[in-house]
């Protein structure tokens, strides 16, 4: 008997890259530095590839550092990789503080509302509480998730298995949901899909065509959708259009 999306009770979301346009937001936040260096036309994909190299290592090396502070610290390293002059501390802090202004994907909020009719929705994000609160109050229009678990709360960053173990423990305690009833719903192969497979669990890949961050050459998934709205359509189709 095939497993359906509607067999699950809870969706665990990555936010930045899945619901929030991480890539567009980060490249936009870097624009003042690029313009200052006369490189405003630098290719966005190249920027993101270099940033992923920086971020993956620093999240592992500094698991307890707040995400906004990590972004601030990574800004000079990214500038160096891009051949830019060393930024001022104020420029780096502005980059680190930009997370809450990064835009949501156009389909995110309405798709969340549709999915909330059928699932518990929780956040499992590599971010700090202040940055997420700003994103939720602004771009995500105050959407009421059933629970929010951040890297700041947990003390480590995905793909560390501790983040998933923390979430499993909490959703069991709060909602009585077993880990087998959780469907990880995310864009990043590196941060979400591969680590969830280590637990023998399933995932829904919100592909976001053109995305760079978190990609791997060996993607794994159980369901794949270009957008979260497409996933919501599939859920409603399973339920007979309800």
C-alpha positions, 0 to 999 in steps of 0.5 A: 500500500503506497504512502500518501502525504495525508498519512502524516500528522505534522510537517517540519519546515525549513524556513530560509530557502523553503518559505523565505527567499534566502538567496534573493534576500542575501544577495540583495543585502550584499548589494551595498558592498558590491556597489561600493566595490564596483561589482554590482553586476557580480553573478548571484549564483557565484556569490551563493556558491561562495557563501555556502562554502563559508557558511557550512564550515562556520555553522559546524565550527560555531554551533552556539553562535546566533545566526545573525552574528554568524552572518555578520562574522561571515560577511568579511570572509565572503567579501574576501572570497569575492575579491572585495575590499574588507568591509567595515564593521557597520557593513557586516552588522547590516548584512547580519541584521538583514534576515528579517527583511528577506522576502517570502516566496509569493506562494508561502503564506497562502500555502501554509494556511491551506496545509494548516487545515490538515497538519500540525506545522512546525519550524525547524530552522537554522536561525536565531529567535530574533531574526525568525520573529522579524521574518514571521511578523513581516514577510510571513504575515504573522502566520501562527505555527504550532511550534518554532524550534531554532538553532539558537534554542537547540545549540547546533545547526542542521545537518547536525542530527541533534536538531532533528532529535530535539524536534522529535522529542518536542513534537512527541511531548507537545502533540503526541506525534511520533517521528514516523508521523513527521514529514520534513518539508524543505528545499535544502538537500544538505541541511534537511533531506539527507540528514532526515534519511539517516533517521529512516524518515521521509521528506518532501522536497520543495525544489524552488527552481534555480535554487543554489544553497544546500544542493547536492549532486545526489538528491534524495526525496519522497515527494518533489514539488517546485513550490509549496503551493504545488504541495498544498494542491497535491494534499487537497487532491488526495483529500478529494479537493476538500 
